[in-house]
Amino acid sequence: MRLLAALPVALGVAVLAFLFLRFLPGDPVDPAWSTRVVRLSLRPEALALYREIGDERGEANVLWGIGNYAYFRGGADQGLPRFAEALQIFRRVGDRTMEAWSLHMLGSSRVRVGNIDEGEKEMEEALRLFHASGDVAGITLAIDDLASVAVARNDLE
């Protein structure tokens, strides 16, 4: 049942990947090309469209993606409001997996900007949710997150 529910999303991603690879000029191996692809797929218009049609899950996914884009380009502080908004929506629609991933990124962002205590709480909550859902990759990242808290506190023993 979960596989069937995920099929339209997977098909949509495959079609977008094909279109990007087929019709965008440039070399897909070039980092500038992949940055352009991400910018195109996370345009503010996408967020507006999801809001317009009332697709909360789509809206939350775009917010989470925009937050990640900012975070991994060195703007953890810029990603914070996007992760927080995505988290609220994922909780409202009952998507526990993406709730955990949002908590992971929110906590990581908070630690990067110096709000270690709040970040740690979010990381611990993410770990509980990852464990409950059996998300091994998420569990691994959450444990790594908590190690970053120890480093930030200089608590290495």
N, C-alpha and C positions, 0 to 999 in steps of 0.2 A: 504493500500500500504506500509506504514512504517513497519507494522508488518511482511509482507512478506519479505521485505528487511532485517529485523533483524533475520529472521528465520535461515538462514545458520550459523550466528554467534552464536545464542543461542544453536543450535544443536551441533556446534563444541565445545562450552564450556561444554555442558552436557557430550559429549563423553570424553573429556579430564578429567572432574571431575570423571566420572566412571572409566576410566583407572587408574587415580591416586589412587582412593579409592580401586580399586580392586587389583592392582598389585604392589603398593609400600608397602614395609614392614613397620610396625610401627602402632602407634595409631594416627588416625586423630585428636584426641583431644589434643595431645601433641604439644605444641608450636614449638618444634624442627622439628616435622613432617611437620607442615604447612610451616615453613621457607624453608624446603627442597623442597616442592612442588613449592613455589614461585620461588626459585632459578632455578629449572628445567624449569619452564615455561617462565622465563625471561632471558634465557641464551643468551650470545652474538651471538650465532649461529642463533637464531630467528631473530635478527636484520639484520644480514648478509643475511639471506634467503629472508626476505621481500625486502631488497634493490636489491638483485639479480633478483628477479622476477618483480621488478618495482611496488610493491604494497605500494604506499605511505601511505595510511590509516593504513595498517598493521604496517608499519615502525613507524608511529607516535604513534600508540597505544603501541607498545613495548617501545619506548622511554619514553612515559608518565608513563608506568608501572615501568620501571627501575628508573625513577626519584622519583616515589612514594616510591619504595622500599628503596632508599637511604634516602629520607626525613623522613620516619617513623622509620628508624633505627638510627636516630640522625645525618644524614648527609645532612642537608638542602643545604649546599654549594655544595655538590656533585650532588644533584638533579637539580640545576639551569641550567646547560647547556643542560640537557636532556629535561627539560620542555620548554626551549627556542626553541630548535630544533623542538620539537613536535608542539609547537604553530605555528611556521612558516609553517610547513607542513599542519596542520589542516586549517590554513587560505588559503593556496594555493588550497586545495581540496574542500574548502567551507563547512567544517564541523563546523558549528557555536556552536553546543553543546559542542564538545570537545575543541573548541577554548576557550569557557568560562571556562571549567574545567582546561585547561592548564594555563589560566590566574590566576585562583584561586590558583593553586599550585605554580605558579611562584611568585605571590605576597606574598603568605605565606612564601615561602622560602626566599624571599628578606627581609621581616620583621625580620625573625629569624636571618639572618646574619647582620642585622643592617642597611640595605638600605631601610629605612622606607618610604621615599617619593616616590621612584619608585614603591615599593610594593603596596603602597596605590593606585597609579594610575591604576595598573593592577587589583587590587581588585575592584575598581570602575567600570572599563570596564567589568570585569567578571559579576558584579551585573547587569549592563545594558543588557548584553547578556542573562543571566539567566532569567531576567524579560521578555525580548522579546520572549524567547522560552517557557515561562511558567514553567520553571524548579523550582518547589517550594523548593526542597532539595538544589539546587544550590543557590537560593535566601537566604535561611536560613544560609548556610555556608558563603556566601559573607558578610552578615550582621555581622556574628560572626568574620569574617576576619577583618572587619572595626573596630570592638570592640578591637581586638588585636592591631590595630594601635594606638588607644587611650591609651591603657595600655602601649604600648612601648614608647609613648610620655609622659606618666604620666599625661594625660589630662582626668581625671576621673570625671569632673564636667559637 
